[in-house]
Amino acid sequence: MQTYSRAIDASGLEKLDLDRLRRKIRSGVGRAVSDFNMIEAGDRIMVCLSGGADSYTLLDMLISLQKVAPVKFDLIAVNLDQKQPGFPEHGLPEYLASIGVEFKIVEEDTYSLVKSLIPEGKTTCSLCSRLRRGVLYNTAEQLGATSIALGHHADDIVETLFLNMFFNARLKTMPAKLLSDDKRNIVIRPLAYVRESLIKQYAQIKSFPIIPCNLCGSQENLQRQSVKAMLQEWDQIHPGRVQNILKSLCRVTPSHLLDSDLFDFKNIST
C-alpha cells in the first residue's frame, strides 16, 4: 500500500510539473506571437520538425494555441530526412499520425553532400544549415505555407548575439520574425521568449521521441558550445543575467550606440 501511495504521489507531482511548465511556455509563446504579430487569420504555418526537444515543444504549443486562438490558422509539420545513417525514418511519421497532425516528410540526401564537402574534423553547421534552409524554403512554397515556424528559443537568440559579437564583430542575432532574403518566406520563432531549460524539462516529462543529430549535434568543437557553456555558468553564478540580455534586445537605444547608420550623430548640434 505504501509503495502504491508513493507511485500516486509521484504521478501527481509530474502532472503538476507538466501543467506548470505548459502554462509558463504557453505564456512565452503567446507573448511572442502577439508582440511580433506572428499569426494572422487564414495562415498556413509550416512547422519545421527536426526531432529535437525544441521542435516537438514548438509543435505542441502551436497545436494548443490553435485550439484557443481568436483567429483560425492551419498547421502542417514538415521533417527533412537528410539521410543520416541510423535515422529512424518511421518514428516521426508514426508520432505525427498518432496526434492527428497534417505532415510531410521531405527526403533529401544533404548528409552525404555535407560529408563529401567538409573535411573530417571541421564543423558542418554552416553548410548543413544553408542546404536545409534552401530545401525547407522550397517546400514551404510548394505547400502554400504563409510562414515557416522554427524551434529556436531564447538561449539560441542570446548565443547567436554573442557569436556575432565575438566572431563577426556585429551586433546581430536571430529575429523573432524575418522576411527571407529571397522575399519568398516569412520565418517565425514562437519560442523566442522561452528558455531552453524549460523546453528540456517539458520534453522529458512529455516523453517526446527525440531523434539525435549525427551532424551538428555530435560536434564538440563548435564555437556555439563555448558560448553556451559561458551562459550556463552565468545562469549559475548570476541568475537572471541571460534573461536581462534577452530583454535588452527588445529595448535598444540607437543614440547610445556607435552605428551612424542607425542614428545621425554627424548632424547633432546645440
C-alpha positions in Angstrom: 0.0 0.0 0.0 2.9 2.4 0.9 4.6 1.7 -2.5 1.3 2.3 -4.4 0.8 5.6 -2.4 4.3 6.8 -3.4 3.6 6.0 -7.0 0.4 8.0 -6.9 2.3 10.9 -5.3 5.0 10.8 -8.0 2.4 10.7 -10.8 0.6 13.7 -9.2 3.8 15.7 -8.9 4.7 15.0 -12.5 1.3 16.2 -13.7 1.7 19.4 -11.6 5.1 20.0 -13.1 3.8 19.4 -16.6 0.9 21.8 -16.1 3.2 24.4 -14.6 5.7 24.1 -17.5 2.9 24.1 -20.1 1.5 27.4 -18.7 4.9 29.0 -18.5 5.9 28.0 -22.0 2.5 28.9 -23.4 2.7 32.3 -21.8 6.0 33.0 -23.5 4.8 31.8 -26.9 1.6 33.8 -26.6 3.6 37.0 -25.8 6.0 36.4 -28.7 3.1 35.7 -31.2 1.4 38.9 -30.0 4.5 41.2 -29.8 5.6 40.3 -33.4 2.2 39.6 -35.0 3.4 36.1 -36.0 0.0 34.6 -36.8 -3.0 36.0 -38.7 -6.4 34.7 -39.7 -6.1 32.2 -42.5 -2.4 31.5 -42.1 -1.0 28.1 -43.1 2.1 27.6 -40.9 4.8 25.1 -41.8 6.3 23.8 -38.6 9.8 22.5 -39.1 10.1 19.3 -37.0 13.7 18.1 -36.6 13.0 15.5 -34.0 14.6 17.6 -31.2 13.0 18.8 -28.0 12.7 22.3 -29.3 10.7 21.5 -32.4 8.5 19.0 -30.6 7.7 21.6 -28.0 7.0 24.2 -30.7 4.5 22.0 -32.5 2.9 21.0 -29.2 2.4 24.7 -28.2 1.1 25.7 -31.6 -1.5 22.9 -31.6 -2.5 24.1 -28.1 -2.7 27.7 -29.3 -4.7 26.7 -32.4 -7.5 25.4 -30.1 -8.0 28.7 -28.3 -6.8 31.4 -30.6 -9.3 34.0 -31.7 -8.2 33.5 -35.3 -8.3 30.3 -37.4 -5.0 29.0 -38.8 -3.7 25.7 -40.2 -0.6 23.8 -39.3 1.5 21.4 -41.3 4.5 19.7 -39.8 7.5 19.1 -42.1 10.5 17.0 -41.4 13.6 17.0 -43.6 15.0 13.4 -43.8 18.7 14.2 -44.6 19.5 10.5 -44.9 21.8 10.4 -41.9 22.9 6.9 -41.1 20.7 5.2 -38.5 17.9 7.8 -38.8 14.7 6.2 -37.5 12.6 7.1 -40.6 9.4 5.7 -39.3 9.5 7.4 -35.9 8.3 10.9 -36.8 5.5 9.8 -39.3 4.1 7.4 -36.6 4.2 10.1 -33.9 2.6 12.8 -36.2 -0.1 10.4 -37.3 -0.8 9.5 -33.7 -1.5 13.1 -32.8 -3.6 13.8 -35.9 -1.4 16.5 -37.4 -1.1 17.0 -41.2 2.6 16.4 -42.1 5.0 15.9 -44.9 8.4 14.1 -44.9 10.9 15.6 -47.4 13.7 13.2 -48.4 16.9 15.0 -49.5 20.4 13.5 -49.0 22.1 16.6 -47.8 24.1 14.4 -45.3 26.3 12.8 -48.0 26.8 16.2 -49.7 27.9 17.8 -46.4 30.2 14.9 -45.5 31.8 15.0 -49.0 32.5 18.7 -49.0 33.5 19.3 -45.3 36.9 17.8 -44.2 36.9 15.5 -41.3 37.1 17.4 -38.0 35.7 20.6 -39.4 32.3 21.9 -38.3 29.5 21.2 -40.7 26.8 23.5 -39.3 27.2 26.4 -41.8 26.8 24.3 -45.0 24.2 22.0 -43.5 22.0 24.8 -42.4 22.2 26.5 -45.8 21.3 23.3 -47.6 18.5 22.6 -45.1 17.2 26.2 -45.4 17.0 26.0 -49.2 15.1 22.7 -49.1 12.6 24.0 -46.5 12.0 27.3 -48.2 11.2 25.5 -51.4 8.9 23.1 -49.6 7.1 26.0 -47.9 6.4 27.5 -51.3 5.2 24.2 -52.7 2.8 23.6 -49.7 1.4 27.2 -49.9 2.6 28.0 -46.4 2.3 31.6 -45.4 5.1 31.3 -42.8 7.7 28.9 -41.5 7.9 28.2 -37.8 11.3 27.3 -36.4 12.1 26.0 -32.9 14.8 28.4 -31.9 14.4 29.6 -28.3 15.7 32.4 -26.1 19.1 30.7 -25.4 19.6 30.3 -29.2 19.0 34.0 -29.6 21.3 35.1 -26.9 24.0 32.7 -28.0 23.8 34.0 -31.6 24.2 37.6 -30.3 27.5 36.7 -28.6 28.7 34.6 -31.6 28.2 37.5 -33.9 29.9 39.9 -31.5 32.8 37.6 -30.7 33.5 36.2 -34.2 31.8 38.6 -36.7 32.1 42.0 -34.9 28.4 42.6 -35.5 25.6 43.4 -33.1 23.1 40.9 -34.6 21.1 37.9 -33.6 18.1 35.7 -34.7 15.0 37.8 -35.1 11.7 36.6 -33.8 10.1 37.3 -37.3 12.0 37.5 -40.5 11.3 38.1 -44.2 13.8 35.7 -46.0 16.5 37.2 -48.3 14.7 36.0 -51.4 11.5 37.6 -50.1 9.6 34.3 -50.6 9.0 33.3 -47.0 8.3 34.7 -43.6 10.1 32.9 -40.8 8.7 33.0 -37.2 10.2 31.8 -33.9 7.4 31.5 -31.4 9.7 30.2 -28.7 11.8 33.4 -28.8 11.0 34.2 -25.1 11.2 30.7 -23.8 14.4 29.4 -22.0 15.9 26.1 -23.2 15.8 24.7 -19.6 12.0 24.8 -19.6 11.8 23.2 -23.0 14.1 20.3 -21.9 12.0 19.7 -18.8 8.8 19.8 -20.8 10.1 17.4 -23.5 11.3 15.0 -20.8 8.0 14.8 -19.0 6.1 14.6 -22.3 8.5 11.7 -23.4 8.8 13.1 -26.9 10.6 10.6 -29.2 13.8 12.6 -29.5 16.0 11.9 -32.6 19.7 12.9 -32.2 21.5 14.7 -35.0 24.6 12.9 -36.4 25.9 16.1 -37.9 25.9 19.3 -35.9 24.6 17.6 -32.7 27.6 15.3 -32.4 30.3 18.0 -32.8 32.2 19.1 -29.6 34.3 21.8 -31.2 31.6 24.3 -32.1 32.0 27.9 -31.1 28.4 27.8 -30.1 29.2 25.2 -27.5 31.7 27.5 -25.8 29.2 30.4 -25.7 26.5 28.0 -24.4 28.9 27.0 -21.6 29.6 30.6 -20.8 25.8 31.4 -20.5 25.3 28.3 -18.3 28.0 29.5 -15.9 26.3 32.9 -15.8 23.0 31.2 -15.0 24.5 29.5 -12.0 26.6 32.5 -10.7 24.4 35.4 -11.8 20.7 34.2 -12.1 18.7 36.5 -14.3 21.6 37.8 -16.4 20.8 35.8 -19.5 17.1 36.9 -19.2 18.2 40.5 -18.9 20.4 40.2 -22.0 17.3 38.9 -23.9 15.2 41.8 -22.6 17.9 44.3 -23.7 17.4 43.2 -27.3 13.8 44.5 -27.0 14.9 47.8 -25.6 17.6 49.2 -28.0 18.6 52.9 -27.8 20.4 53.7 -31.1 21.6 57.2 -29.8 23.6 55.4 -27.2 25.4 53.0 -29.6 28.1 53.8 -32.2 26.3 53.0 -35.5 25.9 56.2 -37.6 23.6 54.3 -40.0 21.1 53.9 -37.1 21.5 57.4 -35.6 22.5 60.7 -37.2 25.5 61.6 -35.0 27.1 63.9 -37.5 24.2 66.4 -37.5 23.9 66.7 -33.7 24.1 70.3 -32.7 23.1 72.6 -29.9 
